[in-house]
């Protein structure tokens, strides 16, 4: 999976990976892997990220990743 825009927008806000991870309630390793594009966020994590970073999801992740997040949310409901 390709990298994400997450790092770019996190840095624009002056936030560290550790601060974002703490706000999301996840460990720093998960945050690092998410930022590298190795794993995708849960629907809840994505919701928190877009609010925290003040961007739309498509600035953070590719359409493919967003489609997978949406599918997971649909399956969970």
PyMOL Python script that loads the backbone (N, CA, C, O; Angstrom):
from pymol import cmd

cmd.read_pdbstr("""\
ATOM      1  N   UNK A   1       0.851  -1.169   0.000  1.00  0.00           N
ATOM      2  CA  UNK A   1       0.000   0.000   0.000  1.00  0.00           C
ATOM      3  C   UNK A   1       0.899   1.235   0.000  1.00  0.00           C
ATOM      4  O   UNK A   1       1.912   1.268   0.698  1.00  0.00           O
ATOM      5  N   UNK A   2       0.539   2.218  -0.758  1.00  0.00           N
ATOM      6  CA  UNK A   2       1.330   3.458  -0.840  1.00  0.00           C
ATOM      7  C   UNK A   2       1.206   4.245   0.454  1.00  0.00           C
ATOM      8  O   UNK A   2       0.315   4.002   1.267  1.00  0.00           O
ATOM      9  N   UNK A   3       2.113   5.187   0.625  1.00  0.00           N
ATOM     10  CA  UNK A   3       2.064   6.065   1.789  1.00  0.00           C
ATOM     11  C   UNK A   3       0.804   6.920   1.769  1.00  0.00           C
ATOM     12  O   UNK A   3      -0.006   6.844   0.845  1.00  0.00           O
ATOM     13  N   UNK A   4       0.661   7.720   2.788  1.00  0.00           N
ATOM     14  CA  UNK A   4      -0.545   8.529   2.938  1.00  0.00           C
ATOM     15  C   UNK A   4      -0.192  10.005   3.056  1.00  0.00           C
ATOM     16  O   UNK A   4       0.978  10.372   3.162  1.00  0.00           O
ATOM     17  N   UNK A   5      -1.225  10.848   3.035  1.00  0.00           N
ATOM     18  CA  UNK A   5      -1.039  12.270   3.281  1.00  0.00           C
ATOM     19  C   UNK A   5      -1.102  12.591   4.762  1.00  0.00           C
ATOM     20  O   UNK A   5      -0.978  13.748   5.164  1.00  0.00           O
ATOM     21  N   UNK A   6      -1.294  11.579   5.553  1.00  0.00           N
ATOM     22  CA  UNK A   6      -1.459  11.759   6.994  1.00  0.00           C
ATOM     23  C   UNK A   6      -0.263  12.467   7.620  1.00  0.00           C
ATOM     24  O   UNK A   6      -0.441  13.389   8.415  1.00  0.00           O
ATOM     25  N   UNK A   7       0.938  12.054   7.278  1.00  0.00           N
ATOM     26  CA  UNK A   7       2.142  12.670   7.849  1.00  0.00           C
ATOM     27  C   UNK A   7       2.205  14.155   7.505  1.00  0.00           C
ATOM     28  O   UNK A   7       2.478  14.988   8.369  1.00  0.00           O
ATOM     29  N   UNK A   8       1.957  14.475   6.263  1.00  0.00           N
ATOM     30  CA  UNK A   8       2.012  15.865   5.807  1.00  0.00           C
ATOM     31  C   UNK A   8       1.049  16.750   6.602  1.00  0.00           C
ATOM     32  O   UNK A   8       1.446  17.812   7.080  1.00  0.00           O
ATOM     33  N   UNK A   9      -0.181  16.337   6.745  1.00  0.00           N
ATOM     34  CA  UNK A   9      -1.171  17.156   7.440  1.00  0.00           C
ATOM     35  C   UNK A   9      -0.950  17.159   8.946  1.00  0.00           C
ATOM     36  O   UNK A   9      -1.238  18.153   9.613  1.00  0.00           O
ATOM     37  N   UNK A  10      -0.442  16.060   9.486  1.00  0.00           N
ATOM     38  CA  UNK A  10      -0.103  16.025  10.909  1.00  0.00           C
ATOM     39  C   UNK A  10       0.985  17.050  11.206  1.00  0.00           C
ATOM     40  O   UNK A  10       0.895  17.800  12.178  1.00  0.00           O
ATOM     41  N   UNK A  11       2.008  17.077  10.366  1.00  0.00           N
ATOM     42  CA  UNK A  11       3.115  18.019  10.563  1.00  0.00           C
ATOM     43  C   UNK A  11       2.666  19.462  10.380  1.00  0.00           C
ATOM     44  O   UNK A  11       3.138  20.350  11.090  1.00  0.00           O
ATOM     45  N   UNK A  12       1.768  19.705   9.444  1.00  0.00           N
ATOM     46  CA  UNK A  12       1.239  21.073   9.249  1.00  0.00           C
ATOM     47  C   UNK A  12       0.568  21.593  10.511  1.00  0.00           C
ATOM     48  O   UNK A  12       0.593  22.792  10.789  1.00  0.00           O
ATOM     49  N   UNK A  13      -0.027  20.694  11.266  1.00  0.00           N
ATOM     50  CA  UNK A  13      -0.686  21.068  12.515  1.00  0.00           C
ATOM     51  C   UNK A  13       0.300  21.131  13.684  1.00  0.00           C
ATOM     52  O   UNK A  13      -0.072  21.496  14.799  1.00  0.00           O
ATOM     53  N   UNK A  14       1.559  20.773  13.418  1.00  0.00           N
ATOM     54  CA  UNK A  14       2.564  20.794  14.468  1.00  0.00           C
ATOM     55  C   UNK A  14       2.401  19.683  15.490  1.00  0.00           C
ATOM     56  O   UNK A  14       2.793  19.834  16.647  1.00  0.00           O
ATOM     57  N   UNK A  15       1.822  18.568  15.064  1.00  0.00           N
ATOM     58  CA  UNK A  15       1.563  17.441  15.966  1.00  0.00           C
ATOM     59  C   UNK A  15       2.566  16.330  15.745  1.00  0.00           C
ATOM     60  O   UNK A  15       2.990  16.082  14.616  1.00  0.00           O
ATOM     61  N   UNK A  16       2.940  15.672  16.804  1.00  0.00           N
ATOM     62  CA  UNK A  16       3.798  14.494  16.701  1.00  0.00           C
ATOM     63  C   UNK A  16       2.927  13.259  16.506  1.00  0.00           C
ATOM     64  O   UNK A  16       1.724  13.280  16.765  1.00  0.00           O
ATOM     65  N   UNK A  17       3.560  12.186  16.045  1.00  0.00           N
ATOM     66  CA  UNK A  17       2.832  10.923  15.941  1.00  0.00           C
ATOM     67  C   UNK A  17       2.305  10.514  17.311  1.00  0.00           C
ATOM     68  O   UNK A  17       1.185  10.018  17.433  1.00  0.00           O
ATOM     69  N   UNK A  18       3.111  10.723  18.328  1.00  0.00           N
ATOM     70  CA  UNK A  18       2.715  10.332  19.681  1.00  0.00           C
ATOM     71  C   UNK A  18       1.474  11.091  20.133  1.00  0.00           C
ATOM     72  O   UNK A  18       0.580  10.500  20.738  1.00  0.00           O
ATOM     73  N   UNK A  19       1.403  12.385  19.850  1.00  0.00           N
ATOM     74  CA  UNK A  19       0.235  13.189  20.252  1.00  0.00           C
ATOM     75  C   UNK A  19      -1.024  12.724  19.528  1.00  0.00           C
ATOM     76  O   UNK A  19      -2.087  12.602  20.136  1.00  0.00           O
ATOM     77  N   UNK A  20      -0.900  12.464  18.229  1.00  0.00           N
ATOM     78  CA  UNK A  20      -2.061  12.003  17.464  1.00  0.00           C
ATOM     79  C   UNK A  20      -2.484  10.622  17.954  1.00  0.00           C
ATOM     80  O   UNK A  20      -3.674  10.363  18.133  1.00  0.00           O
ATOM     81  N   UNK A  21      -1.523   9.746  18.170  1.00  0.00           N
ATOM     82  CA  UNK A  21      -1.831   8.403  18.672  1.00  0.00           C
ATOM     83  C   UNK A  21      -2.565   8.491  20.002  1.00  0.00           C
ATOM     84  O   UNK A  21      -3.563   7.802  20.213  1.00  0.00           O
ATOM     85  N   UNK A  22      -2.075   9.327  20.886  1.00  0.00           N
ATOM     86  CA  UNK A  22      -2.716   9.493  22.194  1.00  0.00           C
ATOM     87  C   UNK A  22      -4.151   9.988  22.040  1.00  0.00           C
ATOM     88  O   UNK A  22      -5.057   9.493  22.710  1.00  0.00           O
ATOM     89  N   UNK A  23      -4.356  10.962  21.162  1.00  0.00           N
ATOM     90  CA  UNK A  23      -5.704  11.500  20.944  1.00  0.00           C
ATOM     91  C   UNK A  23      -6.644  10.457  20.350  1.00  0.00           C
ATOM     92  O   UNK A  23      -7.848  10.477  20.607  1.00  0.00           O
ATOM     93  N   UNK A  24      -6.093   9.552  19.560  1.00  0.00           N
ATOM     94  CA  UNK A  24      -6.904   8.495  18.956  1.00  0.00           C
ATOM     95  C   UNK A  24      -7.090   7.304  19.888  1.00  0.00           C
ATOM     96  O   UNK A  24      -7.943   6.448  19.651  1.00  0.00           O
ATOM     97  N   UNK A  25      -6.294   7.254  20.941  1.00  0.00           N
ATOM     98  CA  UNK A  25      -6.368   6.123  21.854  1.00  0.00           C
ATOM     99  C   UNK A  25      -5.706   4.876  21.297  1.00  0.00           C
ATOM    100  O   UNK A  25      -6.123   3.755  21.590  1.00  0.00           O
ATOM    101  N   UNK A  26      -4.658   5.080  20.481  1.00  0.00           N
ATOM    102  CA  UNK A  26      -3.933   3.952  19.896  1.00  0.00           C
ATOM    103  C   UNK A  26      -2.461   4.051  20.288  1.00  0.00           C
ATOM    104  O   UNK A  26      -2.014   5.079  20.796  1.00  0.00           O
ATOM    105  N   UNK A  27      -1.712   2.971  20.048  1.00  0.00           N
ATOM    106  CA  UNK A  27      -0.288   3.041  20.365  1.00  0.00           C
ATOM    107  C   UNK A  27       0.475   3.686  19.210  1.00  0.00           C
ATOM    108  O   UNK A  27      -0.011   3.764  18.082  1.00  0.00           O
ATOM    109  N   UNK A  28       1.681   4.143  19.527  1.00  0.00           N
ATOM    110  CA  UNK A  28       2.504   4.856  18.548  1.00  0.00           C
ATOM    111  C   UNK A  28       2.868   3.979  17.356  1.00  0.00           C
ATOM    112  O   UNK A  28       3.003   4.477  16.238  1.00  0.00           O
ATOM    113  N   UNK A  29       3.025   2.685  17.586  1.00  0.00           N
ATOM    114  CA  UNK A  29       3.336   1.773  16.488  1.00  0.00           C
ATOM    115  C   UNK A  29       2.214   1.705  15.467  1.00  0.00           C
ATOM    116  O   UNK A  29       2.459   1.695  14.260  1.00  0.00           O
ATOM    117  N   UNK A  30       0.981   1.658  15.956  1.00  0.00           N
ATOM    118  CA  UNK A  30      -0.164   1.649  15.033  1.00  0.00           C
ATOM    119  C   UNK A  30      -0.214   2.943  14.246  1.00  0.00           C
ATOM    120  O   UNK A  30      -0.472   2.936  13.042  1.00  0.00           O
ATOM    121  N   UNK A  31       0.031   4.048  14.920  1.00  0.00           N
ATOM    122  CA  UNK A  31       0.017   5.352  14.246  1.00  0.00           C
ATOM    123  C   UNK A  31       1.089   5.386  13.165  1.00  0.00           C
ATOM    124  O   UNK A  31       0.828   5.846  12.054  1.00  0.00           O
ATOM    125  N   UNK A  32       2.274   4.913  13.470  1.00  0.00           N
ATOM    126  CA  UNK A  32       3.370   4.893  12.500  1.00  0.00           C
ATOM    127  C   UNK A  32       3.017   4.037  11.284  1.00  0.00           C
ATOM    128  O   UNK A  32       3.263   4.437  10.147  1.00  0.00           O
ATOM    129  N   UNK A  33       2.446   2.867  11.525  1.00  0.00           N
ATOM    130  CA  UNK A  33       2.055   1.984  10.415  1.00  0.00           C
ATOM    131  C   UNK A  33       0.929   2.587   9.588  1.00  0.00           C
ATOM    132  O   UNK A  33       0.900   2.420   8.369  1.00  0.00           O
ATOM    133  N   UNK A  34       0.005   3.283  10.234  1.00  0.00           N
ATOM    134  CA  UNK A  34      -1.088   3.932   9.518  1.00  0.00           C
ATOM    135  C   UNK A  34      -0.528   5.044   8.626  1.00  0.00           C
ATOM    136  O   UNK A  34      -0.922   5.184   7.468  1.00  0.00           O
ATOM    137  N   UNK A  35       0.384   5.819   9.177  1.00  0.00           N
ATOM    138  CA  UNK A  35       0.985   6.916   8.438  1.00  0.00           C
ATOM    139  C   UNK A  35       1.795   6.403   7.242  1.00  0.00           C
ATOM    140  O   UNK A  35       1.831   7.045   6.193  1.00  0.00           O
ATOM    141  N   UNK A  36       2.433   5.265   7.402  1.00  0.00           N
ATOM    142  CA  UNK A  36       3.228   4.668   6.330  1.00  0.00           C
ATOM    143  C   UNK A  36       2.363   3.984   5.273  1.00  0.00           C
ATOM    144  O   UNK A  36       2.864   3.588   4.221  1.00  0.00           O
ATOM    145  N   UNK A  37       1.073   3.845   5.550  1.00  0.00           N
ATOM    146  CA  UNK A  37       0.178   3.192   4.612  1.00  0.00           C
ATOM    147  C   UNK A  37       0.183   1.683   4.730  1.00  0.00           C
ATOM    148  O   UNK A  37      -0.319   0.986   3.848  1.00  0.00           O
ATOM    149  N   UNK A  38       0.745   1.175   5.810  1.00  0.00           N
ATOM    150  CA  UNK A  38       0.811  -0.273   6.015  1.00  0.00           C
ATOM    151  C   UNK A  38      -0.502  -0.841   6.534  1.00  0.00           C
ATOM    152  O   UNK A  38      -0.825  -2.000   6.274  1.00  0.00           O
ATOM    153  N   UNK A  39      -1.255  -0.037   7.263  1.00  0.00           N
ATOM    154  CA  UNK A  39      -2.570  -0.440   7.760  1.00  0.00           C
ATOM    155  C   UNK A  39      -3.543   0.708   7.531  1.00  0.00           C
ATOM    156  O   UNK A  39      -3.136   1.855   7.345  1.00  0.00           O
ATOM    157  N   UNK A  40      -4.820   0.388   7.548  1.00  0.00           N
ATOM    158  CA  UNK A  40      -5.812   1.442   7.362  1.00  0.00           C
ATOM    159  C   UNK A  40      -6.480   1.756   8.698  1.00  0.00           C
ATOM    160  O   UNK A  40      -6.538   0.908   9.588  1.00  0.00           O
ATOM    161  N   UNK A  41      -6.982   2.983   8.828  1.00  0.00           N
ATOM    162  CA  UNK A  41      -7.654   3.338  10.076  1.00  0.00           C
ATOM    163  C   UNK A  41      -9.023   2.688  10.164  1.00  0.00           C
ATOM    164  O   UNK A  41      -9.625   2.320   9.156  1.00  0.00           O
ATOM    165  N   UNK A  42      -9.494   2.557  11.381  1.00  0.00           N
ATOM    166  CA  UNK A  42     -10.885   2.139  11.565  1.00  0.00           C
ATOM    167  C   UNK A  42     -11.759   3.330  11.174  1.00  0.00           C
ATOM    168  O   UNK A  42     -11.263   4.453  11.083  1.00  0.00           O
ATOM    169  N   UNK A  43     -13.042   3.103  10.943  1.00  0.00           N
ATOM    170  CA  UNK A  43     -13.920   4.234  10.659  1.00  0.00           C
ATOM    171  C   UNK A  43     -13.877   5.298  11.766  1.00  0.00           C
ATOM    172  O   UNK A  43     -13.909   6.495  11.483  1.00  0.00           O
ATOM    173  N   UNK A  44     -13.805   4.857  13.010  1.00  0.00           N
ATOM    174  CA  UNK A  44     -13.763   5.797  14.132  1.00  0.00           C
ATOM    175  C   UNK A  44     -12.469   6.600  14.138  1.00  0.00           C
ATOM    176  O   UNK A  44     -12.479   7.804  14.391  1.00  0.00           O
ATOM    177  N   UNK A  45     -11.346   5.923  13.855  1.00  0.00           N
ATOM    178  CA  UNK A  45     -10.064   6.625  13.788  1.00  0.00           C
ATOM    179  C   UNK A  45     -10.071   7.652  12.672  1.00  0.00           C
ATOM    180  O   UNK A  45      -9.586   8.770  12.846  1.00  0.00           O
ATOM    181  N   UNK A  46     -10.623   7.271  11.520  1.00  0.00           N
ATOM    182  CA  UNK A  46     -10.694   8.203  10.392  1.00  0.00           C
ATOM    183  C   UNK A  46     -11.520   9.428  10.764  1.00  0.00           C
ATOM    184  O   UNK A  46     -11.123  10.554  10.466  1.00  0.00           O
ATOM    185  N   UNK A  47     -12.659   9.220  11.408  1.00  0.00           N
ATOM    186  CA  UNK A  47     -13.494  10.344  11.830  1.00  0.00           C
ATOM    187  C   UNK A  47     -12.722  11.292  12.734  1.00  0.00           C
ATOM    188  O   UNK A  47     -12.804  12.510  12.569  1.00  0.00           O
ATOM    189  N   UNK A  48     -11.979  10.754  13.680  1.00  0.00           N
ATOM    190  CA  UNK A  48     -11.206  11.594  14.607  1.00  0.00           C
ATOM    191  C   UNK A  48     -10.076  12.327  13.890  1.00  0.00           C
ATOM    192  O   UNK A  48      -9.795  13.492  14.174  1.00  0.00           O
ATOM    193  N   UNK A  49      -9.437  11.631  12.962  1.00  0.00           N
ATOM    194  CA  UNK A  49      -8.326  12.244  12.226  1.00  0.00           C
ATOM    195  C   UNK A  49      -8.769  13.454  11.411  1.00  0.00           C
ATOM    196  O   UNK A  49      -8.106  14.491  11.425  1.00  0.00           O
ATOM    197  N   UNK A  50      -9.884  13.324  10.703  1.00  0.00           N
ATOM    198  CA  UNK A  50     -10.305  14.445   9.859  1.00  0.00           C
ATOM    199  C   UNK A  50     -10.700  15.653  10.701  1.00  0.00           C
ATOM    200  O   UNK A  50     -10.488  16.791  10.283  1.00  0.00           O
ATOM    201  N   UNK A  51     -11.265  15.424  11.867  1.00  0.00           N
ATOM    202  CA  UNK A  51     -11.602  16.533  12.760  1.00  0.00           C
ATOM    203  C   UNK A  51     -10.327  17.155  13.321  1.00  0.00           C
ATOM    204  O   UNK A  51     -10.167  18.375  13.312  1.00  0.00           O
ATOM    205  N   UNK A  52      -9.435  16.319  13.801  1.00  0.00           N
ATOM    206  CA  UNK A  52      -8.202  16.788  14.418  1.00  0.00           C
ATOM    207  C   UNK A  52      -7.331  17.568  13.431  1.00  0.00           C
ATOM    208  O   UNK A  52      -6.758  18.600  13.779  1.00  0.00           O
ATOM    209  N   UNK A  53      -7.236  17.069  12.203  1.00  0.00           N
ATOM    210  CA  UNK A  53      -6.346  17.673  11.214  1.00  0.00           C
ATOM    211  C   UNK A  53      -7.054  18.683  10.317  1.00  0.00           C
ATOM    212  O   UNK A  53      -6.417  19.359   9.509  1.00  0.00           O
ATOM    213  N   UNK A  54      -8.374  18.781  10.465  1.00  0.00           N
ATOM    214  CA  UNK A  54      -9.199  19.733   9.720  1.00  0.00           C
ATOM    215  C   UNK A  54      -9.041  19.589   8.207  1.00  0.00           C
ATOM    216  O   UNK A  54      -8.829  20.566   7.489  1.00  0.00           O
ATOM    217  N   UNK A  55      -9.152  18.341   7.745  1.00  0.00           N
ATOM    218  CA  UNK A  55      -9.096  18.035   6.320  1.00  0.00           C
ATOM    219  C   UNK A  55     -10.156  16.988   6.011  1.00  0.00           C
ATOM    220  O   UNK A  55     -10.692  16.342   6.911  1.00  0.00           O
ATOM    221  N   UNK A  56     -10.449  16.832   4.730  1.00  0.00           N
ATOM    222  CA  UNK A  56     -11.373  15.773   4.334  1.00  0.00           C
ATOM    223  C   UNK A  56     -10.597  14.470   4.199  1.00  0.00           C
ATOM    224  O   UNK A  56      -9.385  14.496   3.986  1.00  0.00           O
ATOM    225  N   UNK A  57     -11.269  13.340   4.316  1.00  0.00           N
ATOM    226  CA  UNK A  57     -10.573  12.053   4.257  1.00  0.00           C
ATOM    227  C   UNK A  57      -9.725  11.860   3.006  1.00  0.00           C
ATOM    228  O   UNK A  57      -8.656  11.254   3.068  1.00  0.00           O
ATOM    229  N   UNK A  58     -10.198  12.374   1.872  1.00  0.00           N
ATOM    230  CA  UNK A  58      -9.442  12.142   0.635  1.00  0.00           C
ATOM    231  C   UNK A  58      -8.099  12.854   0.613  1.00  0.00           C
ATOM    232  O   UNK A  58      -7.264  12.534  -0.234  1.00  0.00           O
ATOM    233  N   UNK A  59      -7.858  13.793   1.496  1.00  0.00           N
ATOM    234  CA  UNK A  59      -6.532  14.396   1.602  1.00  0.00           C
ATOM    235  C   UNK A  59      -5.578  13.481   2.371  1.00  0.00           C
ATOM    236  O   UNK A  59      -4.361  13.573   2.210  1.00  0.00           O
ATOM    237  N   UNK A  60      -6.125  12.612   3.192  1.00  0.00           N
ATOM    238  CA  UNK A  60      -5.302  11.752   4.033  1.00  0.00           C
ATOM    239  C   UNK A  60      -5.027  10.389   3.412  1.00  0.00           C
ATOM    240  O   UNK A  60      -3.935   9.842   3.571  1.00  0.00           O
ATOM    241  N   UNK A  61      -6.006   9.841   2.710  1.00  0.00           N
ATOM    242  CA  UNK A  61      -5.893   8.480   2.204  1.00  0.00           C
ATOM    243  C   UNK A  61      -6.438   8.375   0.788  1.00  0.00           C
ATOM    244  O   UNK A  61      -7.265   9.187   0.371  1.00  0.00           O
ATOM    245  N   UNK A  62      -5.974   7.374   0.051  1.00  0.00           N
ATOM    246  CA  UNK A  62      -6.426   7.150  -1.314  1.00  0.00           C
ATOM    247  C   UNK A  62      -7.886   6.694  -1.339  1.00  0.00           C
ATOM    248  O   UNK A  62      -8.439   6.279  -0.320  1.00  0.00           O
ATOM    249  N   UNK A  63      -8.491   6.778  -2.505  1.00  0.00           N
ATOM    250  CA  UNK A  63      -9.879   6.325  -2.668  1.00  0.00           C
ATOM    251  C   UNK A  63     -10.014   4.849  -2.323  1.00  0.00           C
ATOM    252  O   UNK A  63     -11.024   4.428  -1.760  1.00  0.00           O
ATOM    253  N   UNK A  64      -9.006   4.071  -2.659  1.00  0.00           N
ATOM    254  CA  UNK A  64      -9.030   2.633  -2.370  1.00  0.00           C
ATOM    255  C   UNK A  64      -9.118   2.393  -0.859  1.00  0.00           C
ATOM    256  O   UNK A  64      -9.914   1.572  -0.402  1.00  0.00           O
ATOM    257  N   UNK A  65      -8.307   3.103  -0.100  1.00  0.00           N
ATOM    258  CA  UNK A  65      -8.311   2.955   1.353  1.00  0.00           C
ATOM    259  C   UNK A  65      -9.643   3.425   1.919  1.00  0.00           C
ATOM    260  O   UNK A  65     -10.216   2.767   2.788  1.00  0.00           O
ATOM    261  N   UNK A  66     -10.136   4.548   1.436  1.00  0.00           N
ATOM    262  CA  UNK A  66     -11.409   5.074   1.936  1.00  0.00           C
ATOM    263  C   UNK A  66     -12.560   4.123   1.626  1.00  0.00           C
ATOM    264  O   UNK A  66     -13.481   3.983   2.431  1.00  0.00           O
ATOM    265  N   UNK A  67     -12.516   3.473   0.473  1.00  0.00           N
ATOM    266  CA  UNK A  67     -13.547   2.490   0.133  1.00  0.00           C
ATOM    267  C   UNK A  67     -13.502   1.316   1.107  1.00  0.00           C
ATOM    268  O   UNK A  67     -14.546   0.796   1.501  1.00  0.00           O
ATOM    269  N   UNK A  68     -12.308   0.901   1.493  1.00  0.00           N
ATOM    270  CA  UNK A  68     -12.183  -0.209   2.444  1.00  0.00           C
ATOM    271  C   UNK A  68     -12.690   0.200   3.828  1.00  0.00           C
ATOM    272  O   UNK A  68     -13.347  -0.589   4.506  1.00  0.00           O
ATOM    273  N   UNK A  69     -12.389   1.421   4.245  1.00  0.00           N
ATOM    274  CA  UNK A  69     -12.885   1.922   5.531  1.00  0.00           C
ATOM    275  C   UNK A  69     -14.416   1.955   5.503  1.00  0.00           C
ATOM    276  O   UNK A  69     -15.062   1.528   6.460  1.00  0.00           O
ATOM    277  N   UNK A  70     -14.991   2.455   4.421  1.00  0.00           N
ATOM    278  CA  UNK A  70     -16.448   2.526   4.297  1.00  0.00           C
ATOM    279  C   UNK A  70     -17.068   1.128   4.332  1.00  0.00           C
ATOM    280  O   UNK A  70     -18.114   0.926   4.949  1.00  0.00           O
ATOM    281  N   UNK A  71     -16.429   0.177   3.677  1.00  0.00           N
ATOM    282  CA  UNK A  71     -16.939  -1.192   3.672  1.00  0.00           C
ATOM    283  C   UNK A  71     -16.909  -1.784   5.072  1.00  0.00           C
ATOM    284  O   UNK A  71     -17.847  -2.470   5.477  1.00  0.00           O
ATOM    285  N   UNK A  72     -15.848  -1.525   5.808  1.00  0.00           N
ATOM    286  CA  UNK A  72     -15.771  -2.017   7.188  1.00  0.00           C
ATOM    287  C   UNK A  72     -16.870  -1.395   8.057  1.00  0.00           C
ATOM    288  O   UNK A  72     -17.476  -2.072   8.887  1.00  0.00           O
ATOM    289  N   UNK A  73     -17.112  -0.120   7.855  1.00  0.00           N
ATOM    290  CA  UNK A  73     -18.165   0.549   8.632  1.00  0.00           C
ATOM    291  C   UNK A  73     -19.530  -0.044   8.287  1.00  0.00           C
ATOM    292  O   UNK A  73     -20.364  -0.254   9.167  1.00  0.00           O
ATOM    293  N   UNK A  74     -19.749  -0.309   7.006  1.00  0.00           N
ATOM    294  CA  UNK A  74     -21.032  -0.877   6.569  1.00  0.00           C
ATOM    295  C   UNK A  74     -21.223  -2.262   7.175  1.00  0.00           C
ATOM    296  O   UNK A  74     -22.314  -2.597   7.635  1.00  0.00           O
ATOM    297  N   UNK A  75     -20.179  -3.056   7.175  1.00  0.00           N
ATOM    298  CA  UNK A  75     -20.262  -4.415   7.703  1.00  0.00           C
ATOM    299  C   UNK A  75     -20.456  -4.432   9.220  1.00  0.00           C
ATOM    300  O   UNK A  75     -21.061  -5.356   9.763  1.00  0.00           O
ATOM    301  N   UNK A  76     -19.942  -3.411   9.896  1.00  0.00           N
ATOM    302  CA  UNK A  76     -20.052  -3.347  11.345  1.00  0.00           C
ATOM    303  C   UNK A  76     -21.442  -2.903  11.815  1.00  0.00           C
ATOM    304  O   UNK A  76     -21.821  -3.126  12.965  1.00  0.00           O
ATOM    305  N   UNK A  77     -22.190  -2.273  10.909  1.00  0.00           N
ATOM    306  CA  UNK A  77     -23.515  -1.778  11.328  1.00  0.00           C
ATOM    307  C   UNK A  77     -24.625  -2.743  11.048  1.00  0.00           C
ATOM    308  O   UNK A  77     -25.783  -2.455  11.348  1.00  0.00           O
TER     309      UNK A  77
END
""", "prot")
cmd.dss("prot")
cmd.show_as("cartoon", "prot")
cmd.util.cbc("prot")
cmd.orient("prot")
